[in-house]
């Protein structure tokens, strides 16, 4: 059975990164993650799923120029539990499952006032996401698992605050989206 899903992810988080004004750096990101509903076309009908808020985190690094930063998020995950499944609008009792996106992404960021203690910035990124739906199901249907690798991209807006010459605290809002994933559920 071939299933498709789409989703939009918004992660609000905090980044700890060196405040050096040029050179290599490492960054750690942690935050909250909200996910749009997914729609999956099945032989039984349209399965719409809504999700609880979840967590997002990443570890990355990059190189900072005068106002631009090039970085890669090398370990990045966004995870959300299922709130409820609806088949053709009918809520399914005992809805369970988890949506996980393991992401590798390259970002380019622009700092508007890098020489200041407080600096707004914007950025964009593109990469690859492994979309995984695990323990997905509801009462009367065995829990299933499916995954697919798809193109991912994000837009970033944030505010950086220099804590010391070597550390900065950054507050991010990230709009993250993937291409449609084609998922074949085992056991369904």
C-alpha positions in Angstrom: 0.0 0.0 0.0 1.5 3.4 -1.0 0.9 6.3 1.4 1.9 9.9 1.1 2.5 12.5 3.9 3.3 16.2 3.9 4.1 18.4 6.9 5.3 21.7 8.0 7.4 22.0 11.2 8.0 25.1 13.3 10.7 24.9 15.8 11.2 27.6 18.4 14.4 27.2 20.2 17.6 28.4 21.8 21.0 28.1 20.2 24.3 28.2 22.2 27.2 29.2 19.9 30.6 30.9 20.2 30.3 34.6 19.7 33.6 34.9 17.8 33.2 37.4 15.0 35.0 35.3 12.4 36.2 31.7 12.1 34.9 28.3 13.0 32.2 27.6 15.5 30.0 24.8 17.0 26.3 25.3 17.9 23.8 23.4 20.0 20.1 23.9 19.3 17.1 22.8 21.5 13.5 23.8 21.3 9.8 23.1 20.8 8.4 21.7 17.6 4.9 22.1 16.2 3.7 20.0 13.2 1.0 20.6 10.7 -1.5 17.8 10.2 -0.5 15.2 7.8 -2.7 13.7 5.1 -2.2 10.2 3.9 -4.1 8.7 0.9 -4.9 5.0 1.5 -7.0 2.4 -0.2 -9.5 2.8 2.7 -9.8 6.6 2.4 -8.0 9.7 3.5 -6.2 9.5 6.8 -5.7 12.9 8.5 -3.4 13.0 11.5 -2.8 15.8 14.0 0.2 15.8 16.4 1.1 17.0 19.9 3.9 19.5 20.3 7.2 17.9 20.4 10.9 18.5 20.7 13.6 19.6 18.2 17.4 19.5 18.7 20.5 19.7 16.7 24.3 19.9 16.9 26.0 21.7 14.1 29.0 23.9 13.2 30.1 26.3 10.6 32.3 29.2 9.6 31.5 32.8 10.2 32.5 35.6 7.9 31.9 39.3 8.6 28.1 39.1 8.3 27.4 35.7 6.8 27.6 32.3 8.4 27.7 29.0 6.5 26.8 26.1 8.8 25.7 22.5 8.7 23.3 20.8 11.2 24.9 17.4 11.4 22.7 15.8 14.1 19.2 17.2 14.0 15.9 15.6 15.0 12.3 16.8 15.2 9.9 14.5 17.0 6.1 14.6 17.6 3.6 12.1 19.0 0.2 11.5 17.3 -2.8 13.3 18.9 -5.5 11.7 16.8 -6.1 10.0 13.4 -9.2 10.7 11.4 -10.3 8.4 8.5 -12.5 10.4 6.1 -13.3 12.8 9.0 -14.2 10.1 11.6 -11.9 10.2 14.7 -10.3 6.8 15.3 -10.2 5.6 18.9 -6.8 4.6 20.4 -4.8 6.6 17.9 -1.0 6.2 18.4 2.2 6.9 16.6 5.3 9.1 16.4 6.5 11.3 13.5 10.3 11.7 13.5 12.4 13.7 11.1 16.2 13.0 11.3 17.7 15.8 9.3 21.1 16.8 7.8 20.9 20.4 6.5 23.2 23.1 5.3 22.3 26.7 6.2 23.4 30.2 5.2 22.7 33.0 7.7 23.0 36.7 7.5 23.6 38.8 10.7 22.3 42.4 10.4 24.4 43.9 13.1 27.2 41.4 13.9 29.4 44.0 15.6 26.6 44.8 18.1 25.9 42.9 21.4 22.4 42.1 20.1 22.0 41.1 16.4 19.0 40.0 14.4 19.6 37.4 11.7 17.9 35.5 9.0 18.8 32.3 7.1 17.7 29.5 4.8 18.8 25.9 4.6 18.4 22.9 2.4 19.2 19.2 3.1 17.9 15.7 3.5 15.3 14.4 6.0 14.5 10.8 6.9 10.8 10.9 7.6 9.7 8.1 9.9 6.3 7.2 11.1 6.6 4.6 13.9 4.2 2.7 16.1 1.5 4.2 13.8 -2.0 2.9 14.3 -5.3 2.8 16.2 -7.6 0.3 17.9 -8.2 -2.6 15.6 -5.1 -2.0 13.4 -1.7 -3.3 14.3 0.9 -0.7 14.8 3.0 -0.1 11.7 6.3 1.5 10.6 7.3 3.4 7.5 10.1 5.8 6.4 11.4 7.7 3.4 14.3 10.0 2.6 13.2 13.4 1.1 14.4 16.9 0.3 14.1 19.2 3.3 14.4 23.0 3.5 14.0 25.7 6.2 13.8 29.4 6.8 15.3 30.9 9.9 14.7 34.2 11.7 16.4 34.9 15.0 18.1 37.2 17.5 21.6 36.7 18.8 22.8 38.1 22.2 26.5 38.1 22.9 27.1 36.8 26.4 30.9 37.0 26.3 33.6 37.3 23.6 33.3 33.6 23.1 29.6 32.7 23.6 26.3 33.9 22.2 22.7 33.0 23.0 20.4 32.9 20.0 16.6 32.7 19.9 15.4 31.1 16.6 12.1 30.5 14.9 12.5 28.0 12.1 10.0 27.1 9.4 10.9 23.6 8.2 9.3 21.6 5.5 9.9 18.4 3.5 8.9 17.1 0.1 6.0 14.6 0.1 7.2 11.3 1.5 6.0 8.1 -0.1 5.6 5.6 2.6 4.8 1.8 2.5 3.6 0.7 5.9 4.7 -2.8 7.0 1.9 -4.7 8.5 -1.0 -2.6 7.2 
